Amino acid sequence: MILTGKPIPRQVRDDLPLEVHIEPKTMSDKIAFGFVRFLRFFADRFFAKRYGHRAVVLETVAAVPGMVGGLWQHLHALRKIRDDEGWIRTLLDEAENERMHLMTFIEIAQPNWLERLLIAITQVLFYNAYFFLYLFAPRTAHRVVGYFEEEAVISYTQYLAEIDAGRHENGPAPQIAIDYWQLAPDATLRDVVIAVRADEAEHRDVNHFFVDEFDKRRSG
């Protein structure tokens, strides 16, 4: 069998609320929220309003947790000899979706050599940190992603506002985005940002849901 490697087309969701924030209550939540706000601080200082370039670097990071979580859930299911309840596929789909965000914004932003170097360094550091976080504290790891995606929704909303205000050119959508989200042939950058923001809102809700599932298992 010959595999094409083409991603499965995705529908743009418009049924998810955008202004969602889970207040940190436990120490685990507070650590996760503080870590994400720390990352947000540096992203704001380095990229400012260059949202396309910000997306290229941050989507490199965002594509890591789903793959790491899928791996650990796969090993856990094998070790416990039990059903994974759909977690593995959900997490791997999330990783693939975030990778498509990256491939899309590379077409839009055309990162320079410094940003490509930053991508490599950030990925190495974040992968190893998240790998061990998921190994020892998977609940916290999912809360980190939930808060990370909350911030992503905010960033893409701000990106959309810049486009609507005319401060960012609303150019044509890359073909890779049109094919992946099944957008209209004349789709624009604005349509792409809306599609990506909807994906991030979905990942936000899924990872916060996984935290709730961890809490149920512990209390049960």
N, C-alpha and C positions, 0 to 999 in steps of 0.2 A: 504494500500500500504506500502511495506517495502522499506525503502531507504537504499542504500548501502553506501552512503557517499563517494564513490570513485570520485576523480576529473576527469573532462573531459580531455582526452588526448589532447596534444597540438603539433602543428607542429612547427619545428624550422624555424624561418624566417631568410633569408639571403639577404633581399632586402632593408635593412635600413642602412643609412650612420651612421658611428660610431663617426666621429669627428664633432659633432654639439654643438654649444654653442650660446645661445641667450644672447646678450649683455644687461645687465641691463640698462634701460633708465629711468623709472619712480622711484619714491621713494619706491614704493611697490616692484619693481624688486630689488632695491639695498638692501632693508632689507632682502628679501628672499635669495639673493645671499650671503650676509654677514653671515646670520644664517647658511647656508649650509657649507660655508667655515670654520666657527667656529667648526661645528661638524666634518668636515674633519680633521682639525688640531688635535683634540683629538683622532680621530680614528687612524691617522698616528702615533701619539706618543705611544698609548697604544698597538696597534697590530703590528706596523712596517710591516714586510713582511709575517706575519702569516695570509695569505689571507683567508684560510679556516675558521679560528676562527673569523676573521673580518666579514666574510660573515654571520656567525651564528648570531652575535649580530645585524649587520646592517639590515639583512633581517627581524628580529623581528620588527625593527622600520619601515621598508619599507612596511610591511603588514598592518600598521595602517591607513594611509591616505585613501586608497580605501574604507575601511569599514566605516570610519567616513564620507567621502564625499558621499558615497552611501546612508548612513542614512539621512544626511541633504538634499540631493537632493530628496529623497523619501518623506520626510516631506514637503519640499517646493512644490513638485508637488501636494501633497494632499491638502495643504493649499491654493494654487493658483488654484486648480482644472484644471490642465493643463497637457499636455503630457510632459514627461521628456526628450524626444528626444534622448533616448538611453543612457543617462548619468548614470543612476542607474546601469544598467547591466554592462556597461563598467567599472565602478569603483569597483563593487563587483567582477568582473572577475579579475581585477588587484589585489585586496586583496587576492583572492584565489591563483593566480599565485605566488605572493610573499610568501605566506605561503608554497607553494610547494618548493620554493627555500630554505626556512628555513629547511624544513623536509629533503631535499636532503643534505644540508651541515652539518646537525647534524650527518648524517651517515658518512660523510667524516671526519669531524673535531673532533667529540666526545668531546664536550665542558666539561671543568672541573667545579667544584663547584663554583669557583669564577666567571667564565664567565656566568654560569647559574644565579647567583645572580645579575650580571650586566645586564643580559637580563631582569630580573624581574623589577629592578629599572628603567632601561631605558624605558621600555614599559609604566610603570605607569606615569613617567614624561612626555614622549613624547605624549602619548595618550591625557592626559588632556590639554597639551599645544596646540596640533593640533586641538582638539575639539573646543576650544574657538577661535582659529585662524580662523577656517572654519566658525564658527558662525558669527564672526564680519568682517572677511576679506577673503571670499572664493577665490577671485582672487589671493591674496597673497599666500594663502594656496596651490593652484595649481602650482604657480610659484615655491614655495619651493620644491614641488615634482619634477617638471621639472628639477630644478638645482640639486636636490638630485640624480636623475637618470643620469644626465650628469656625476656626480662624480662616480656613480656606474659603468658606462660604462668604465671610465678611470681605475677604480680599477680592473675590470675583465680583461681588456686588459693587465694590469701589471701582474696580476695573470697568464694569458696565457703566457706571456713572461718568467716568472719564470719557468713554466712547460717546455716550449720549450728549455730553457737553461739548463735544467736538475737539477735545484735547488729545484724543487718540484717533488716528485714522481708522475708519470702519471699512477696511479693505475686504476683498473677497476671501471666503473661507478656503483653507487648503483642501485639496481633493481628498486627502486622507481623512479629514474630518467629515466631509460630505458623505463619503462611503461608510464610515464607521457609525455615525449617528443618523444616517439616512436623511440628511438634510436636503433642502431644495437645491437644484443646480446653481441658483444665483445666491446662495446663502452667503452671509457676511461674517466678519469677526464677531459681531454682536451675537449672532446665532450660536456661534461656537462657545462663547463665554457663558451664555445661558445654559447650554447643554452640559458643559463642564461643571458649572455651579450646581446643577441638579444632581449630577453624579456625586459630588462631594457631600451634598445634603443626605443622600442615601447612605453613603459610607459612614457619615456621622451617626445616623440613627442605628445602623447595624452594629457598630462598635459599642455604642452605649447600651444597646440591647444585650450584647454579649456580656457586658459587665453585670447587668441585671441577672443573667443566667448563672454567672459565677456565684453571685450572692444567694440565689435560690438553692444552688447545690450545697453551699456551705450551711445554710440555715436548715436544709432538709436532712 
